[in-house]
Amino acid sequence: MRVGVPREIKANEHRVGLTPMAVREYAARGHAVSVETGAGAGAGFTDDDYRRAGADIAPDAEAAFAGAEMIVKVKEPQKAEWERLRRDQILFAYLHLAPDPE
């Protein structure tokens, strides 16, 4: 499976969908992981941490979403991310949709 991990864009959200340790586990089982550059910075992880764990670093969110079969996020997709999601993708995220009627 190809897994995409975009940087969280919701205000005051500093977590990341997968830690480097989790990426290592995915990679060890044959999955490809693409992490958006800077996605782990707020949680104290560098792009090099993710590279060492076996991830590719995507230059932007568009690239992280584009080739992925599953998107892993902490928070619900924000409006700017909705258009990047495809019907054939799995979304693994915490969905707190009540405050957003759209």
C-alpha positions in Angstrom: 0.0 0.0 0.0 1.1 3.6 -0.7 0.6 5.7 2.4 0.6 9.6 2.3 1.2 11.7 5.4 0.4 15.4 4.8 1.4 18.2 7.2 -1.5 19.1 9.5 -2.8 22.5 8.5 -5.5 23.0 11.2 -4.7 26.0 13.4 -2.7 25.0 16.5 -2.2 21.4 15.5 1.4 20.3 15.9 1.0 16.5 15.8 1.7 14.3 12.8 -0.2 11.3 11.4 2.7 8.9 11.7 5.9 9.1 13.7 9.2 7.9 12.2 8.9 4.7 14.3 5.4 4.0 12.7 6.9 4.7 9.2 9.6 2.2 10.0 7.0 -0.4 10.8 5.0 0.3 7.6 8.2 0.1 5.5 9.4 -3.1 7.1 6.1 -4.7 5.9 6.6 -3.6 2.3 4.4 -0.4 2.3 5.6 2.8 0.7 5.2 5.9 2.8 5.4 9.5 1.5 5.6 12.2 4.2 5.1 15.9 3.2 8.2 17.9 4.0 8.1 19.5 7.4 5.1 17.4 8.5 6.8 16.2 11.7 8.4 19.5 12.6 5.8 20.5 15.2 6.2 17.1 16.9 10.0 17.3 16.9 10.7 15.1 13.9 12.8 16.1 10.9 12.6 15.0 7.3 15.8 13.1 7.8 14.2 11.2 10.7 11.5 10.1 8.2 14.1 9.3 5.5 16.0 7.1 7.9 12.8 5.3 8.8 12.2 4.5 5.1 9.8 7.3 3.9 10.1 9.4 0.8 9.7 13.1 1.4 7.0 14.7 -0.7 7.7 18.4 -1.6 4.1 19.5 -0.8 0.7 18.3 0.2 -0.4 17.8 -3.4 2.4 15.2 -3.9 1.6 13.5 -0.5 -2.0 13.0 -1.5 -1.5 12.3 -5.2 0.1 8.9 -5.1 -1.4 7.6 -1.9 -3.9 4.8 -1.5 -4.3 5.8 2.2 -4.0 9.2 3.8 -3.0 9.3 7.5 -3.8 12.5 9.4 -4.4 13.5 13.0 -7.3 15.9 12.4 -10.2 15.9 10.0 -9.3 17.1 6.5 -9.6 20.9 6.2 -11.5 22.5 3.3 -8.3 23.0 1.3 -7.6 19.3 1.6 -11.1 18.1 0.5 -10.3 18.5 -3.2 -7.2 16.4 -2.8 -9.1 13.3 -1.5 -10.2 10.7 -4.0 -12.9 8.1 -3.9 -10.4 5.3 -4.1 -8.4 6.5 -1.1 -8.7 5.4 2.5 -8.7 8.2 5.0 -7.4 7.3 8.5 -8.0 10.4 10.7 -9.9 11.7 13.7 -13.1 13.1 12.3 -14.6 15.8 14.4 -17.1 17.2 11.9 -19.8 18.6 14.2 -18.3 22.2 14.3 -18.2 22.3 10.5 -21.7 22.0 8.9 -20.3 21.9 5.4 
